[in-house]
Amino acid sequence: MRRFNLFRNEDFSGISGTGIVAQGVVFNDGTSVLRWTSDKASTAIYNSIRELVEIHGHAGRTVVEFIDP
């Protein structure tokens, strides 16, 4: 598995802020889990990191930064 941070460069909604807004892991089968770091933290499971980025990437304003090689 590979750990990552979800880094938001621009918060166009004004809700989640900028910088590291979530942490996550991609499992060997591609399943990706995301944990928001806000005061009202929640956890979500996605079929793939591609799906996660399609939903939360905000047209490149938010990127996945892998911690593990």
C-alpha positions in Angstrom: 0.0 0.0 0.0 1.0 3.6 -0.5 0.2 6.6 1.7 -0.6 10.0 0.3 -1.7 13.5 1.2 -4.4 15.4 -0.7 -3.0 18.8 -1.2 -5.3 21.7 -2.2 -3.7 24.6 -4.0 -6.9 26.7 -4.3 -10.2 26.3 -2.4 -12.8 27.7 -4.8 -15.7 26.5 -2.5 -14.3 28.1 0.6 -15.0 25.0 2.7 -12.0 22.8 3.0 -9.2 25.4 2.9 -5.8 25.0 1.3 -2.7 22.8 2.0 -3.1 19.3 3.2 -6.8 18.7 3.4 -6.9 14.9 3.6 -4.7 11.9 4.1 -5.1 8.5 2.5 -3.9 5.2 1.3 -4.0 3.2 -1.9 -4.2 -0.5 -1.3 -2.4 -3.1 -3.6 -5.7 -3.8 -5.4 -6.2 -0.1 -6.2 -8.9 0.6 -3.6 -8.3 4.1 -2.2 -9.3 5.4 1.2 -9.4 9.1 2.0 -9.7 10.7 5.5 -10.5 14.4 5.7 -8.4 16.4 8.2 -11.1 19.0 9.0 -12.9 19.5 12.3 -15.7 17.4 10.9 -13.5 14.6 9.6 -15.0 11.8 7.6 -13.6 8.8 5.7 -14.5 7.7 2.2 -13.6 4.6 0.1 -13.1 4.8 -3.7 -12.6 2.1 -6.3 -9.3 3.7 -7.5 -7.1 6.8 -7.0 -8.3 7.9 -10.4 -11.9 8.0 -9.2 -10.9 9.9 -6.1 -9.0 12.5 -8.1 -12.0 12.8 -10.6 -14.2 13.7 -7.7 -11.9 15.8 -5.5 -9.3 17.1 -7.9 -11.2 20.2 -8.8 -9.7 20.6 -12.3 -6.1 20.4 -11.0 -6.6 22.6 -7.9 -6.1 19.6 -5.7 -3.4 17.0 -6.2 -2.3 13.7 -4.7 1.2 13.8 -3.1 2.5 10.3 -2.4 4.5 9.8 0.8 5.7 6.3 -0.1 7.6 5.4 -3.3 
